[in-house]
Amino acid sequence: MDSARPHTPVAALLRLCLHALLAGLLALAAVRATGGGAPHAWAVVGAVALMATVYAVGVALPAVRPRTTAAAVWLGALGAAWAVLLVVSPDALWAAFPLYFLLLHLLTLRWALPAVLAAAGAAIAGFLFHGQQVTPGAFIGPLIGAAVAVATVLGYDALYRESERRRELIDELVATRAELAEAERTAGTLAERERLAREIHDTLAQGLSSIQLLLRAAERVLPAGDPARDHVEQARRAAQDNLAEARRFVKALTPPDLEQGSLSGALERLCAGAPGPAVQFGVSGTPVELPTPYEVALLRIAQSALANTVQHAGAGRAEITLSFMDTSVALDVVDDGCGFDPARRRAEGTGGFGLPAMRSRAQSLGGTLSVESAPGQGTAVAITLPLPLPVAGAR
């Protein structure tokens, strides 16, 4: 007899106790019949042997599992053997108690409860059949035993289900913690790459570019043949080479999504690979090359806004538009989802970290982020970044 549940130490101990209880009760019936000089002692021993054999076969068969046809057939054969024992021995009454547990364990509750009542009735009938003294205990005992068995099994099932729910919750928490740790490591790595790229671009690269321009101006005003002109030219070329190297560093530190091309290409790939709603991408205005921090900020905001659309909006379609203007660049993410009340969410403090993080990215570059939404009317997220005038067309 196998179990559909994991073989925990407690379950294994309960099965051993059930086996021992039934074996002890059968042995008791055989000993009382042979030791007490009962007229049908050998019939009792034969019935005990028959029931023990049927029980052992069911325990050994892997096919006898809860809620299966094999289990029902085996219980029927075991019940028939027990009925034979009830006919020849009044002590067979006590075997009803372990049978209650078997019925409750192997049958569905719909069939187990009637089967337990039938077993209790058979035990009472066997007691009366042997002409034993009729007392209230003869009726109440088997019924109380059946009630105790039902309460015990149902209580154990409830505890088992609660234990399984807690185990699944613990497994989910452990898996979530591992995912969060991996996400934090990845986010930390990307954030550091973005920070280094921004620092190199905004300080070293810009400084080298300024030095190159100053040296070029100095080279123009020095007369030809002046030895200082050669030194200035060498310094300018060194600054130019170092500026190119700094730009290579910035490109190497660019997030992987931007390594394969422009911001427009990265946004187009993001829209094409988005699960859930159909996402369209469009470009407005004349594209210009943006500084790396701008591309990173716009890409990350688009990713975050699109993730909110997929996870929370229940939208059928969405659209991302990148707009290039004379002095600024804008990104709009619009969906036709369920929408929400931004003012109420801010007042109740029920919002997540997505919008504050997007707003922080925009503000770090001097930009703004606005959210327009209403319940049932979709959501529009718009970010506008002013282009840095001195390097509006440089990386």
Stockholm file with secondary structure:
# STOCKHOLM 1.0

chainA/1-395         MDSARPHTPVAALLRLCLHALLAGLLALAAVRATGGGAPHAWAVVGAVALMATVYAVGVALPAVRPRTTAAAVWLGALGAAWAVLLVVSPDALWAAFPLYFLLLHLLTLRWALPAVLAAAGAAIAGFLFHGQQVTPGAFIGPLIGAAVAVATVLGYDALYRESERRRELIDELVATRAELAEAERTAGTLAERERLAREIHDTLAQGLSSIQLLLRAAERVLPAGDPARDHVEQARRAAQDNLAEARRFVKALTPPDLEQGSLSGALERLCAGAPGPAVQFGVSGTPVELPTPYEVALLRIAQSALANTVQHAGAGRAEITLSFMDTSVALDVVDDGCGFDPARRRAEGTGGFGLPAMRSRAQSLGGTLSVESAPGQGTAVAITLPLPLPVAGAR
#=GR chainA/1-395 SS CCCSSCCCHHHHHHHHHHHHHHHHHHHHHHHHHHHTTCTTHHHHHHHHHHHHHHHHHHHHCTTCCTTSHHHHHHHHHHHHHHHHHHHHCGGGGGGHHHHHHHHHHHSCHHHHHHHHHHHHHHHHHHHHHTTCCCCHHHHHHHHHHHHHHHHHHHHHHHHHHHHHHHHHHHHHHHHHHHHHHHHHHHHHHHHHHHHHHHHIIIIIIHHHHHHHHHHHHHHHHSCTTCHHHHHHHHHHHHHHHHHHHHHHHHHHTSCHHHHTSCHHHHHHHHHHTCCSSEEEEEEESCCCCCCHHHHHHHHHHHHHHHHHIIIIICCSEEEEEEEECSSEEEEEEEECSCCCCHHHHHHHTCCCSHHHHHHHHHHHTTCEEEEEECTTSCEEEEEEEECCGGGTTCC
#=GC SS_cons         CCCSSCCCHHHHHHHHHHHHHHHHHHHHHHHHHHHTTCTTHHHHHHHHHHHHHHHHHHHHCTTCCTTSHHHHHHHHHHHHHHHHHHHHCGGGGGGHHHHHHHHHHHSCHHHHHHHHHHHHHHHHHHHHHTTCCCCHHHHHHHHHHHHHHHHHHHHHHHHHHHHHHHHHHHHHHHHHHHHHHHHHHHHHHHHHHHHHHHHIIIIIIHHHHHHHHHHHHHHHHSCTTCHHHHHHHHHHHHHHHHHHHHHHHHHHTSCHHHHTSCHHHHHHHHHHTCCSSEEEEEEESCCCCCCHHHHHHHHHHHHHHHHHIIIIICCSEEEEEEEECSSEEEEEEEECSCCCCHHHHHHHTCCCSHHHHHHHHHHHTTCEEEEEECTTSCEEEEEEEECCGGGTTCC
//
